[in-house]
Amino acid sequence: MVLVMVMIAKQVSREILKMNKQLTQKQNLRENVKELFNTLKEQNGLAWKEIVRNYKQQQEREKNVNRQTHNKDNWIKIRS
């Protein structure tokens, strides 16, 4: 009878260790997902800032081209 109880206790112990390991893996997975999400959020923020910066630079370049064209037109009119 004692031998059976010891065998059952060992099996229960193995099952508990197995469940703890699975729980730890779930917690690690959850932590990894959180870390990945935060990393992506940060990267997305940087990418978004870069997109906005590039857009503003392009708009500024277009303004400068329009100013130069406008100034050339005025210069031509003045010289004529």
Summary of the structure (lengths in Angstrom):
residues: 80
radius of gyration: 34.2
end to end distance: 116.9
largest distance: 116.9
contacts: 153
relative contact order: 0.04
helix: 98%
strand: 0%
